[in-house]
Amino acid sequence: MLLLATLACDPVEDSGDPMVYAFPEGFRWGAAGAAHQIEGGNTNNNWYQFETLPAFEGKTVEPSGEAVQGYDRYEEDADLVVDLGADVYRLSIEWSRVEPQRDVWNEAEWQHYRDVIEALRARGVEPMITLHHFTEPIWVQDLTDLACEAGPTDTNLCGWTHPEVPAEFAEFCAEAATRFGDVVDEWTTYNEPGGYLLSGYLGGAFPPGYTNLTVETLQANVIPVAAGMLDGHAAAYAAIHELDNTDADGDGTSARVGFTNSIQWIVPVDDQNADDVAAAKRIQALYGYIFPDAMVNGLLDTDLDGIPEEEHPEWANTVDLMGYQYYYRMYVKGVPGFPPIEAVPCDPNALAVLGVDPSVFGCPYPNEDDVTMMGYEHYSPGLGLLAPALAARYPGVPLRVTEAGIATETGRRRAESIVQQLAGLSEAIEDGAPVDGYIHWSLTDNFEWAYGFAPRFGLYTVDFDTYTRTANEGAEVFKTIIADNGIRQSVWDEYGLGEHLSPENE
């Protein structure tokens, strides 16, 4: 067993502080950020419009503005990654910076991102590049003309249902591979495409702000967007593999291309109630499986019954590495007639969009100490439980945790979250789950989309007046775990034993 093998050669054993949760040799450790959330000054994309146009007033708490000045502080942030002892930093290239107008490259911005990547490489940190992290240039879809009355034109292609948008996305990805193939080996096309799709086109909480709450409107207005994104992914996958022929890190592979999938631990309110069990499966299929089912198996669930049936071989086998991103447990109640798929997601954010009181449907309320600043339940075991579930559904596909974290003002809560989640992940890996790394969200506090700057996810706390970064207790514990490549007894005793997280106000 992995744990026993590690203990057998552990020099700290004699000190009385044994390793209790170990990770394999070569396990990748990292942290993450995203361009719009950290850079500042992004004013040419869909999210800037969503934050500032009067038509979307009330959709966001505040604009991103300077974010955390990450555009100019990239060397400082690279030093923070080194301070952690991490060997991977996941970052995104802001498409609207490098292609501000259709088919017009901004050379200075391309050079900026090369400088960022080279700053990481110079410090021994592997860049993991995301090519679409929720944002796209205004010319892809101009939110001032959602009806597309004047288009499609080169200044407004009117979104992913226009066949030229997937092609333009693939062209951008190809350009990135051409320019950075010598310094980048790991690429992800989309960050959380399911979240982008459902938040933007079902619930209206993300741009373009559409609401589609019946099966009929989902089929008419949302599934075609997913299909366009999948066309873009498949074309980008092929282009990157064609153009990135340089093995930047010497591991024998010039390019690994995949995506990162948002997936939660979804369970029925009553596991003895057939309606609840079936509803939970439908919600998981819609929330967590619609994109990986298509990218791995070439199958799309077009009727939203939880069973992918429409064949698309052109999308299949386009995932070399699947990132998965976990934040919370969500209960589901089966309710006949409840839109759109006869399932109530007991997620306060989702139900707020629908104007529904969770208690009406018997949704359980978690212990208040496990509720994060995002309003949902932090459930540590979920990270490890998802690994074998994903491995079983997508056999042969390597996995990596590309986001996990907690929104909290309290460093101790973050430390407890890290320790408890990693313990479960260690057990899953020991049992055979093919997870090769863990990337924490996030390196620093940042702009949390519609919620603004209040939810703090950072290992390094940002003073929003001076933008200085200060390591919190989560960072210090994470450093220790990385250095040991595991969790020792003393760390577990301090942070792992509580039934619930420490209170937010402690």
Beta strands, then each sheet from edge to edge (+ up, - down):
strand 1: 19-22
strand 2: 28-32
strand 3: 88-92
strand 4: 126-132
strand 5: 186-191
strand 6: 256-262
strand 7: 265-268
strand 8: 299-300
strand 9: 310-311
strand 10: 321-326
strand 11: 329-334
strand 12: 343-345
strand 13: 399-404
strand 14: 435-440
strand 15: 460-462
strand 16: 469-471
strand 17: 486-488
sheet 1: 1+ 17-
sheet 2: 2+ 3+ 4+ 5+ 6+ 10+ 13+ 14+ 2+
sheet 3: 7+ 11+ 12-
sheet 4: 8+ 9-
sheet 5: 15+ 16-
end
